[in-house]
Amino acid sequence: MTNTFVLLEPDLLLTEIKKVVKTSLVEYDQEKATRENQQLFTINQISKKLKKSHATVKQWVARGLLKTTASGLISEQAINDFLTNKQ
């Protein structure tokens, strides 16, 4: 077994670490949603479903009105909670 080491500039290393962490979080959230029989959506998908702009949905998320997972995805339950509380 051979180990390969690649030296990266600090900024590039940080970017690569962020990519790996983001990918891992998305995979974890998707697996969790599958176990809980929930579908996850992106902000773009939600904006299309609710016929609202991407910016509006992002504002709801930023204000805590619409909850997201650690990776920024939105569960069906979060959408239902948001719509119930909005009315």
PyMOL commands that set and color helices and strands:
alter all, ss='L'
color gray80, all
select helices_A, chain A and resi 10-35+43-50+54-62+76-86
alter helices_A, ss='H'
color red, helices_A
select strands_A, chain A and resi 40-41+74-75
alter strands_A, ss='S'
color yellow, strands_A
deselect
rebuild
show_as cartoon
